[in-house]
Structure formats: C-alpha cells, structure tokens
Amino acid sequence: MSNIKEAKEDVGFDPIKKEEVGPGEITGEIRDIGADLYAEVGQLTPEELEREGAEVRKLLDWRILPVLYLTYVMQYLDKLSLNYASAYSLIPDLGLEGQRYSWVAAVFNFGYLFWAVPSNLMIQRLPLAKYMGVVIIIWAGIVLAHIGAKNYAGILVLRFVLGMAEACVSPCMMNFTSMFYKRSEQPLRMAFWLSGNGMATMIGALLGFGLGHSHNTSLASWKLIFLTIGLMNLVTGCLFLWLMPDSPATAKFLNHRQRIVAVQRVSENMIGVKTKQFKFRQALEIFSDLKVLCVLGIGIGCGVVNGGVSNFASSLIKGYGFSGIYATLLQLPTGAIEAVVVPICGLISTYVKDSRCIVLAVVCLIPFAGLLGIRFTDIEHRWTLVGCTWLQYIIGAPVIISWNLLSTNVGGHTKRSFANGFWFTLYAGGNVAGANIFFAHEAPRYYSALAGLLACYAGMIVLVLVAYVAMKFDNNRREKNVPDGLTDEQRAEAAVLDGFKDMTDKESKNFRYAL
C-alpha cells in the first residue's frame, strides 16, 4: 500500500476544493462530512491504519451493533403486534370481520409508502441519530394510542400514521451500517441486526401467549399487547438518542485519531461518508441503471411476501386446526429459523467473494418449496403445513441482501437516497398487495395468495440473476479500459476520492461493483 498522503497529492485531493460537475450544474464545494478527517489520514502509516482499524472495528461492534439490533427487534415486534393481537378479540371488538382486517393490515403500508421517499431525503439532510431517535419515540406513542381505538376508522388512522413513522427505520439502519463499516463487513452486520426480526418473533409469540392468559385485568389481551410493546419502544427510543452517534465524525466514544481511522476504513466503500447536497441528475440516473431497477423489482416481491406472511401467519395456522392462543405460540420457531438463517446468509456473503446475488437466488428457493408444500399438502397433515409456513419467515434473507446490494453498489448520495426511498416505497406497495391477496372466502388454504407468493419468488430469482450479469459486465468492461500504467492500488485510491466528490457509481469509472 502506498502512502495515502502521497496518493491524495497525486490526484490533487483537497476536501474544500471545487468539485468537477456536469454541464449546466453550479460548481460547489465538496461537502462530505468525512472529507476533513480523511485529509488527515496521511499522518498515520499503513501499519498503524491496519492495526488501529481492527481496534476501531471492535469498538464499533460493541457500541453500534447492539443498539441497531435492539432497535430492529423493537421495530419488527411493533410490526407483528397486529398479527398477535388478531389471535384474540381484536377483530370482533373493533368490527374488523371479512376484508376489513386485510385493509387494517394494508393501510400501515400506505403510510409507509406515502413517507418513504420524503423520509430518505430527510435522512440525507438531517443528523441521522437524532432524526431516528425522535421518530422511534413518536412511533412508541402511536403504538400506545392503539389501546384507545374504538372502531374500524380509528384503527385505520393509527395504522396509517404508524406506517409513516416506521418509514425511516430500515433506511436509517442501512445508512448507519454503510457509514461505519466497510462494504466487505456490511453483509454480516446487516444480517446480524436484521436477524432481530427472528428474536422479535420469538419475544412477540411469548408475549402474546403470556398476555393471552391475562383474564382478570381491565384491558383486553390485545390491548395489553399494544401497551407492553409501546412502552418497550419508548425506552428503546430514549436509549437510542443517548447512545447513537450521527456519524463516525461525531462518535463520542472514539477519540480524534480513532475517528480518522473510522473514516479511512469506510473510504474504501467508494461512496464517501455523507453529503447533504441534493443533485437532481443523480436521482434521474436511477431510471437508466439496470441493476438498480432489478433490485427495486426485488423490493416489490419481498414486500408482497412480507405483507402476506407477517399479517396472516396466525390465520394460516388457525386454519390448520389450532386454537388462537396456540396459533400465537406456534410462531415461536419461525423466529428461531430467521435468527439462524439470516446470519448464515450474511456470513456466506461476507466471506465468499462475489456471492451476494447467488445467495439471494438460492435462499429464495427454500420458502418457494415451502409454498409448494402448503399448496399441495392435505389439510389433515397439519404439522407438515405448519412447518412449511415456518419456512416463509426466511424472507429476511432476500431483504437484507437486496439492501446490501443497494448500499454497496450505488454511488452518489442523492442517487442512493432516492434508490433507497424507491425501494421502500415499492416494498410498502408490495406489502399492501400481499395483505390483500389473502381472500377471506378462500380460508384456510388461500390458493390465490399462494400462487401470488410463488410468482414473487420466481421473479426475484430472475431479477437478481439479471442484476448479477449487468454488474459483472460493467466490472469487466471497466477493467479493460483501465489506463496503461495505472496500478490497482492507484485505481482504488482514485475510486475513494471519487466517492468523497459525491460521484455516482456510473460517473466514477474507478468504481467496482460488489456482486
């Protein structure tokens, strides 16, 4: 590794130098929040960077990851609260019979859809930890307000507003991971905190089972579920505001030297750290980027599957002949399956080079087989049907890998913000569709829904393979066009500086895609 200071001087890097921009665009200063710290990297030798980088990574793993994990457990537990409440008297108490429950489940995603793009733009503009912490506290209050719901209209409004509040959570988590970790480290870390979905499913199943035995209270069991989860979210929001930094540049648990090392570590992601400048041309570039369009299509498929499974697992299991309270308890293994499978996919994606797309395609085949089992297994074999239903909770693995494909392969902060926003918008739309393809008159087998979910998985496999081929082709083309005499090390350094200049992955010919 050559001296980083010399490499920057060769390229002429200056964190406040006027950047090169496209025709007709106003020239401005580089505003990446990590640029000043990166300019000091030359003070450290390569050996010091390697040694201290490992120490900083350990610090981040102990200080950042637990907070992200806890937050995601609470976030997903909140999403599942309606599913668990439906196993008790929620539906008759609020008059949600027939398709009304489907619309209550779906309207959450209308709120999510409505706020997904604005939320991602706010993520780019606002201090990340403060924005997310405040939103967590707001959503905790909305969950608590579910206790006061009296009718169909009231619960519809609450679920819509709750969807708006939660539209910021997953994009923020993605941004935190990309700001603090190298692209090679991200799949495992993202898989770790997303595996919190599995933990949330287990905690929720136990909470639902336990609160279902509460018969001598003034609140119905479904109200106790919302009360308990709402209070847990409130505590989590306060802890998040206290513990989480906005970026490596403001992490109080790191000293100045460690912050320099933290920024240098993520500089190899080739996307900088964060800039608040909005560039309209970057947003437009999304629509001519095949890999992004493919990943957005995967977002629709993930949304349809998630919308169906997360809201109708109880209904499916009850349809196999189990009572309401045991329908809740039988969802406990689904959490264990997700908590194990998702990190395994993250490990493979981390340590097997260029395996992300292949892992996503392969992991889609497992729930696909489970859906075939539900479709063609006789209702008398109810334990087989339950096992096939459990496999549907592996949806977390395709979700996390598609997020990682966006966070590591989309350069340009405005482009990435819009790409994330569109992904979550389409994901929310898919959730709406998924919650409404389960028709009440088809219970307990829901054949139309099963056909739709099978089509989604098949489409996701095709799309990720197309994205793989497109990125592989671009990587090979760029390797062939590398100027003579430019070493891999120099090319990589140029890609780092392109990232601090807020160039998109298509603009920077030094960028390489992680497959």
VOZA-61356 format. One record per residue: x, y, z of N, C-alpha, C in turn. Coordinates in pm, whole numbers, plus 50000, padded with zeros to 5 digits. Layout:
% residues N
XYZXYZXYZ
...
This chain:
% residues 515
500864987950000500005000050000500885012450000
500685021049907501475033349900501005043050006
501825052850033501455062950131500215070450085
499205070850173497915076750133498045091750108
498875098050185499045112550164499585115250025
500585107249983501155109249850500125106449742
499295096049765498265092749666497285104249650
496915110449761495975121749754496615133549683
497905135649708498585146649641498675144149491
498875131349454498955127949312497655130949240
496565128349309495255130649248494835145249265
495525152449356495195166449379493995168049469
493855159349570492665159849657492775171149758
491695177949773491555188249875490105187949920
489825186050052488435184750096487585196950073
488195208450045487355220150017487565225249875
488195216749793488415220849654487115220549576
486985229649479485805229549393485735216349316
484595209749319484475196949253484095198649106
484415188349027484045188248887482595183948875
481815191248800480395188348789480005187748643
478765183048619478285181448482477905194848421
477625194548291477255206648219476015213248278
476055226048295474885233248341474665232748491
475545225748567475355224748711476285234448782
475785240548886476575250448960477705243549034
478915248849020480065243349089479985246749237
480285236949321480235239249465481355231949535
481445233449665482485227049743482085212649774
483105204149792482855190649840482385191649984
481215185950011480615187850143480525174850222
481235164550181481165151950255481645154150398
480865149150496481175151850636482425144550684
482925135050604484145127950642485385132950572
485245142550481486375146850397487505152850479
487205161250577488255167550657489065157150734
488375147350792489085136850864489935128350770
489395125650650490145117550555491415124850511
491385138050508492555145850468493705144150567
493415139350689494435137450792494995123350794
494495114650706494915100650707496425099250685
497025108350610498455107750581499335108350705
498765112250820499525112850945499825098950999
499105088850951499245075251001499905066350895
500735057350940501365047850847500375036750812
500595029550702499715018350667499615008050779
500735005450848500724995650956499835000451071
499915013451103499075019051209497595018451170
497315021351044495935020950998495365006851009
496174997050972495684983250978495464978751122
496424981651209496324977451349495184984751420
495154997951405494135005751476492755004151412
492745000751282491464998151216490754986251278
491514975851311490924964151376490374967651513
491084976351585490624980551718489334988851707
489304997751607488115006151587486914997551548
487144987551464486044978651425485454971551547
486314967151638485824960651760484994970451844
485484982851853484714993051927483334995151864
483304996051733482034997951663481104986151685
481674974151681480844962251701480214961951841
480944966951939480414966852076479494978752105
479684989852034478905001852066477765004451967
477955001251840476955004251737475994992551715
476544980651695475704969151660474634965751765
474954965751896473894962551993472714972251988
473014985051966471934994951958471074992451835
471734989651721470984986851599470134974151614
470714964051678469984951351697468754953451784
468934960051898467814962551988466724970451918
467124980651844466164989051774465374981051672
466064972151600465344964551498464434954051559
464834948451673463934939351745462634946551779
462764958451835461574966051874460744970151753
461434973851644460734978251525459894966951466
460474954951459459724943851400458664938551495
458944939051625457944935051723456714943751711
456944956451685455844965851662455034961851539
455714957951431455004953951310454154941651332
454664932451417453944919951440452814921351540
452744932851608451754934451715450334932151666
450004936851546448654934951492448374920151469
449374913051418449214898751393448924891251523
449674894451629449454887651757448114891651819
447784904451807446514909151864445324902551795
445484899451665444374893551590444034879451635
444954873151709444694859651760443694860051876
443384871951927442454873252039441194880451993
440714889852070439394895652041439464908851965
440624912251907440774924851834439734925951722
439604915551641438734916151523437274918451561
436664910651653435264913451689435094926551767
436084930051850435964942151933435904954751847
436644954951736436694966951652435904965351521
435224954151506434414952051385435254950451260
436274941951266437214940451155436994927451078
435764922351079435484909851010435644911450858
435834899950790435954899950644437224906950598
437114914950493438284921650435438714933850514
437934937650618438324949350697439674947250765
439904935250816441204932550879442334933650776
442074928850655443084929950549443444944450523
442434953250524442714967450498443424973950616
443124969550738443844974650854445314970750846
445564958350802446934953850785447614961450672
446874964550567447454970850448447674985850466
446824992750542446905007350548448205011950613
448795003650698450115006550753451105009350639
451005001250535451945002450424451625014450335
450355019050334450045031450263450755043250330
450765043250464451515053550536452995052650509
453505040350509454915037750479455255042550339
454405038950244454585042850104454575057950088
453655064550157453495079050148454755086250196
455425080850298456525088050361457895082650326
457995072050244459285065550219460285074850152
459925081150042460865090049971461155102650052
460145109850105460465121450189461365117950306
461145106250366461965102150480463415100450439
463675094450322465045092450278465735105650244
464965115250195465535128550170465875135350302
465055133450404465345139050536466565132250598
466725119350571467905112150619469175118550564
469135122550437470305128850376470575142650436
469505149650476469655163550520469865165150671
469305156150752469275157950898470315149250968
470695152951092471565144251172470875130651192
471525119951152470865107151138470345101551269
471165101251373470755095151500469635103151567
469725116351560468695124651623467345122851551
467395122451418466165120551342465515107151376
466315096551375465755083251400465275081851544
466045087051639465645086051780464315092751808
464115104751753462855111851772461685104051710
461925098451592460875090951525460505078451605
461495071751666461195059951747460275063551863
460525074851926459685079152038458275082451989
458175088751872456865091851814456085079051787
456765069051725456035056951692455625049351818
456435050251927456055044052054454745049852104
454605063152091453355069552133452175064952049
452415062851919451325058451832450895044151868
451865035451899451535021751940450685022052068
451065030352163450285031452287448875036552259
448745045052157447425050552124446475039852069
447015028252025446155017451976445195012552085
445605014352209444775009852322443425016952319
443425029452274442195037152274441345035452150
441775027052055440985025151932439625019051966
438575024751906437215020351936436515013751818
437015016551696436295011551579437245010251460
436685006151348437435003951224438145016651177
437455028051179438045040551131439225044751219
439085043251349440145047251441441415039251422
441285026151407442465017751390443105020151254
442305023651153442855026851021443775038951029
443325049451096444125061751108445425058851182
445335051451292446525048551372447545040451292
447075030551217447995022251140448665030251026
447915039650967448495047950861449615056750917
449365063351028450375072151088451565063951137
451305052051189452385043451234453285039651116
452675036951001453465033850881454375045350843
453875057750853454715069350825455915069850920
455665067451048456735068151147457805057651120
457395045851081458355034951063459065035350928
458675044450839459305045250708460765049450715
461185054850828462575059550838463505048950894
462965038650960463815029951042464805021950960
464335013550869465255005050792466225013050707
465795023850636466775031950563467855037950654
467455042250773468445047550868469445036750907
468935024550932469815013650971470815010650860
470345010850736471245008750621472315019550617
471925032050640472875043050636473905042050748
473465038350867474405036550977475445025850942
474975014750885475885003850852476905008050746
476445015350644477365019550538478305030650585
477915038450685478785049150735479865043950829
479605032750898480535027950999481325015550958
480895008750850481544996150815481964995650668
483044988250642483494985750506482434977650432
482434978750299481464971250220481644956150241
482874951550267483114937350291482554932850425
482394942250517481884938950651480374940450663
479774947250565478364950750579477384939150575
477544929150486476534918450482476334911650616
477414908350685477294901550814476654910650918
477074923550921476504932751021475024935350993
474674937150866473264939350833472444926850863
473014915250836472314902750867472134901251017
473124905851094473024904751240471844912751292
471764925851252470654933451310469324929851248
469304925151123468044920751066467574907651130
468514899551180468104887351250467324890651376
467334903451413466474907851523465004905351494
464654904251366463294900451330462924887051392
463874877551386463634864451445463464865251595
464334873051659464204874851803462864881551837
462484891451757461204898151781460024888451767
460114879551670459044869751651458924860651772
460074856451827460034847851945459524855352068
460024867552088459564875452202458074878252189
457644882052068456234885052046455334873052069
455794861252023455004849152044454844846252192
455934847852268455854845352412454994855952481
455164868652440454324879252496452854876752468
452564873452340451184870952303450604859352378
451394848652394450924836852467450674840152614
451664847352675451534850652816450384860252844
450284870952762449234880852783447854875152750
447834864452669446564857952639445954851052759
446784848752862446284842452985445854852753089
445934865453052445534876153147444044878753134
443274873253226441814874253217441214883353324
441994886953424441444894853535441954909253533
442094914753415442554928553402441464936953335
441574950153351440584959153291440804960653141
441984956453093442284957352950442204943552885
441674943152765441614930652690443034926252654
443214913352622444544908152592445194915652477
444424919152373445034925952259445504940052296
444824946452391445244959652437446524958752520
446634948052599447854946052677449064944152588
448854937652470449944935752375450454949152325
449544958052286449954971352239450584979652350
450074978552472450624985952585452064981752613
452284968852620453614963652652454634967352544
454274965152418455204967952308455454982952295
454424991152318454595005652312455565010852416
455465005852538456375010252644457805005652616
457954993652563459294988752527459924997452419
459105001852323459605010652218460005024252272
459255029352369459565042352428460935042152495
461205031752571462515030352637463625029352532
463365021652426464365020052319464685033352253
463665041652228463885054652166464785063652250
464555063552382465385071752471466835066752473
467015053552476468365047852473469065051252342
468325050952233468915053752102469445068052097
468655077652142469095091652142470335093552229
470435086052336471545087452429472835081152375
472725069552308473895061652276474395062952132
473525066552036473885065351895474465078351839
475645077951777476215089951712475625091951573
475695103951522475175106951389476065101551278
477375100551304478335096051204479665092951273
480625086851201481945084651263482605097751309
482305108651240482925121551273482415127151405
481285122151456480725127551581480615116851689
481235105151669481145094251767481965097851891
481295100352004481975104752125482805093752189
482485081052159483255070252218484565067852143
484805075452036486065074951962486835087951986
488155086952003488955099152009489225104051867
489905115451854490085121451720490845111951627
491875105751677492665096651594491815084851548
490985079651639490125068251602489055072451501
488615084751507487645089551407488295090251269
489565094351264490285094451136490355080251080
490685070751167490785056851125489415051651081
488355055451153487005050951118486595055750979
486935068450948486615073850816487475067150710
488755064950740489615058450642489115044350610
488625037450712488125023750691486985023450588
486025032550602484875032250513485135039450381
486305045950370486605052850244486695043050128
487065030650157487185020650050485825016549993
484745020850057483415018250001483185026049873
484015036149850483965044349726482715052949718
482065055549832480845063749829480925075249929
482115077949983482235088450083481575084350213
481225094150296480515091450421479085096750411
478945109850390477615115750373477775130150328
476945134450235476875148550197475405152650190
475125164850229473745169550234473315176450105
474225177550009473905184549884473005175949796
471935181849744470995174749657471375176949511
471435165949433471765166649290470685159449211
469895167149139468745161449068469175151348962
470305153848896470745144748790471045130848845
471465130148971471705117149032470415109349050
469345116449085468035109749101467565104248967
467775111748860467345107348727468145095248679
469375094048723470235083148678469675069348716
468875068948820468295056248866467535049348753
466795057148674465895051348574466625045648452
467945048148443468725042248335469725032048388
469575028348515470505019248580469835005648598
470214995948516469544982948515469624975748649
470804976148713470954968848839470024974448947
469894987848951469014994049049467554990249021
467164990548895465794986948860465494972448897
466474963648879466274949648919466094948349070
466924955449146466824954649292465504960749340
465044971349271463744977049306462624966849280
462744959249172461764948649145461774938049253
462974934849303463074925349414462374930849538
462454944049556461774950449669460274948249665
459684948749545458244946149532457924931849577
458724922249525458494908249561458634905749710
459684911449771459864910049916458684915849992
458174927149945457054933550011455794925050006
455494919249890454304910849876454374898949972
455544892449975455704880850063455584885050209
456294895750246456264900150385454864904550427
454174911850339452834916550372451864905250397
452004894650320451124883150340451464875350464
452754871950479453164863150588453034869750724
453514882250737453534888750868452134891350922
451154893050834449804896150880448864884150882
449234873350813448304862150803448864848950854
450024849150919450574836850975449614830851077
449054839251164448104834351264446874828251197
446374834851093445194829951023445474816550955
446664815350896447034802750831447094791350933
447774793751044447954783151144446624779751211
445794789651236444464786851291443654778451192
443854780951064443144773350962443544758850954
444734755651009445174741851011444554734051127
443814741151214443104734351323443644737251462
444424748251479444954751751610444174763651667
444014764051799443274774851864444074787751859
443414798951889444034812151878445304813451959
445294808852085446454810752171447624802052126
447304790152075448384781552025448844785851886
447984792551811448404798151683449494808651704
449424815751816450464825451851451734818351895
451604808451982452764801452034453524793951923
452794788751825453424781151718454234789851622
454184802851640455034811651559456404813651621
456594807951742457884809051810459034803251728
458894791251669460014785851589460354794151466
459404801651413459704809751295460794819951327
460764825251448461794834751488463164828151497
463194815851552464464808751562465034805851424
464164801951330464614799151193465234811651131
464544822951144465064835351085466334839851154
466384838351288467554842751364468794834851327
468624822751275469764814351235470084815951087
469064815351001469284815250857469834828550806
469304839850854469734852950805471214855550834
471724853150957473164854950979474014845350896
473534833050872474294823750788474454829550647
473374835150593473454841550461474414853350464
474414860850575475344871950589476794867250594
477044856050664478404850450671478904846350533
478034839350459478434834850325478724846950236
477834856950241478014868850157479254876750194
479684875650321480854882950368482144875950328
482204862850344483464855750329483624848450195
482564847350116482664841549983482554852949883
483634855449810483694867049721482604866449614
482014877949588481004879549482479894869049491
479364867249613478344856949634476964862649668
476854875949681475604881749729474414877749641
474544879849511473424877049421473064862249419
474084853849421473844839349418473154834949546
473594840149660472964836649787471504840849788
471204852749735469824857349730468964847849646
469484843849531468724834849443468474821449510
469514815949573469404802649635468444802849755
468554813449837467744813749958466254815749927
465944820949808464544822249767463914808549737
464754798649705464224785449671463644778249792
464124781349914463654774450034462194777850065
461824790650080460414793750102459544790349981
460134790649861459394786549740458934772049756
459844763449803459474749549827458414748349936
458534756850040457534756850147456144760550097
456074770250007454794774149950454174762749868
455004755649794454504744049721453944733649817
454624732149933454134722750034452774726750088
452584739650116451284744350165450204742250059
450574744649935449604743549825449134729349801
450024719549811449674706049769449564695849883
449774700150007449634691050122448194691250172
447664679550201446294678350250446164684650388
445014690450416444764697750541444894688650662
444774675450643444884666150755446314665550809
447294668750726448694668550771449074682450823
448474685950934448584699850979449994703551026
450744693851079452094697151124453034699551006
452804692350896453574695050775453284709150724
452014712950728451614726250684452234737050773
452274734450905452894744050996454384745650964
455064734550938456484735050904456734742950776
455884740950676456024748450551455754763350573
454864766550665454574780550699455774786950768
456434779350855457634784550922458704789050822
458834781750711459874784950613459684798750549
458464804050555458204816950491458904828550562
459334826150685459984836850760461444838750721
461914830950623463274832950572463314845150479
462184851650457462124863450370463124874150412
463534873850541464514883650587465834882950513
466224871050467467504869650397467504876750262
466504874550174466464882350049466374897350073
465644901350176465514915650207466874921650238
467624915250328468884921150373469914921350261
469924910950176470904910650067470564921349962
469284923349934468914933749838469254947549893
469094949650024469524962250085471024964050067
471764953350091473214954250081473654956949939
472954951349841473284954149701473124969049670
472124975449731471934989849711472994997849785
473234994449911474135002649993475585001849945
475984990749882477384989249839477594992449692
476544992449612476704993649468476095006249407
475615015349490475055027849439475875039349494
476655045849407477445057449446476665070249421
476995080749495476275093449485475195093849592
475285103449684474395103449800472945106049761
472705114949666471325117349623470775105049551
471585099249465471145087149393470815076049492
471685074049592471445063349689470225066249775
470025078849812468845082449891467565079549815
467545083449687466355080849606466165065949580
467265058849554467165044449531466605037449654
467105041049772466575035349896465105039049914
464795051949886463405056349900462465048849808
462875047149682462045039749587461905025149628
462995019249679462925005149722461875003649831
461925012349930460975011050041459565015050000
459445024049903458115027249851457505015049783
458285008549697457794996649628457594985149725
458454984249824458304973949928456994975850003
456694988450035455434991350103454244988050014
454354991749885453284988249792453094973249782
454204965849783454124951349783453454945949907
453724952050022453064947950146451554950050138
451144961150076449704963550057449094952349975
449744949149864449234938449778449234925149851
450324922349924450444909549994449364907450098
448994918450166447954917350268446564915750208
446414918850079445084918550018444904907349916
445894898549903445684886849816445234874749897
445114876650028444544866250114443044869050128
442244862550046440804865050045440114856450151
439234862850230438574856050340437814843550294
437204844150176436384832850131437234820850089
438564822550077439454811450042440094804850163
439814809950284440374804050405439914789350416
440754780350468442074782850526443234780650430
442984777650300444074774050209444614785850130
443804795850102444244808150036445034805149907
444404798249813445104793949693445584805749607
444784816349596445204827949516446464834249575
446494835349707447654841249774448904832749752
448774819749761449924810849742450484812249600
449604813149502450044814849363450804828049347
450294838549409450954851549402452324851449466
452444844949582453734844349651454754836049572
454294825249512455184817049428455714825349310
454834833149248455254841549135456284851949180
456114857349300457054867349352458454861449368
458534849549428459844843449447460524840249314
459744835149218460304832149087460834844949021
460074855749030460504868548974461764873849040
461864872349173463044877049245464304869649201
464184856749177465334848949132465814853848996
464884856048905465234860848771465894874648778
465324883648856465824897348863467234898048922
467494890349026468834891149087469884885248994
469524875348915470474869948818470754880048707
469734887348664469944898048564470864908848621
470634912848747471484923048811472924918048820
473104905448852474454899548861475184900648727
474504896748620475114897148487475464911548448
474544921048479474784935148443475994940748516
476114937948646477244943248724478544936348684
478484923448657479674916148614480184921848480
479264924648390479624930348260480294943948278
479724952548363480304965848385481694964848448
481874955948545483184954148606484224949948502
483874940248419484814935448317485144946448216
484134954148175484354964948078485284975548136
485094978948265485934989148326487364984248346
487524971548376488874966148390489634967048258
488954964548147489594965048016489994979247977
489284989348035489535003247997490435010748096
491035003448190491945009948285493165015048210
493555027848228494705033448156495995025648183
496835024348085498115017548100498955024348207
499585016448290500455021848392499765024848524
498425024248526497685026948650497545013948728
498135013348847498085001148926496714999648992
496424987549040495164985149111495054994049235
496174996149300496195004449421495865019049389
496425024149282496135037849240494685039349195
494195029249125492805029549080491855029549198
492175021449300491345020749420491345034149494
492535040549500492625053549567491815064049491
491865063449359491075072749278489585070549302
489175057949319487765055049346487335060849480
488235060149579487945066049711487695080949698
488565087849625488435102349609487195105849527
486845097449431485595099549357484405098949451
484475089849549483385088849646483255101449729
484375107149773484315119549850483865131349766
484015130249633483495140549544482015138549512
481415128349572479995125349554479665121749409
480545114149346480275109149211479455096349221
478585094149125477785081849125478645070149076
478135058149095478865046349050479025046048899
478095052048825478205052448679479165063448634
479255074348710480155085348676481615081648703
481845074248812483205070548850483615057748779
484485058948684484965047248610485905038648694
486265043648814487115035948905486305027449001
484995029249001484095021749091484005007249043
483954997949140483744983849107482564978549191
481704970849127480514965649192480814953149273
480154952049389480244940049473479094930849436
479414919349382478394910149331477894900649440
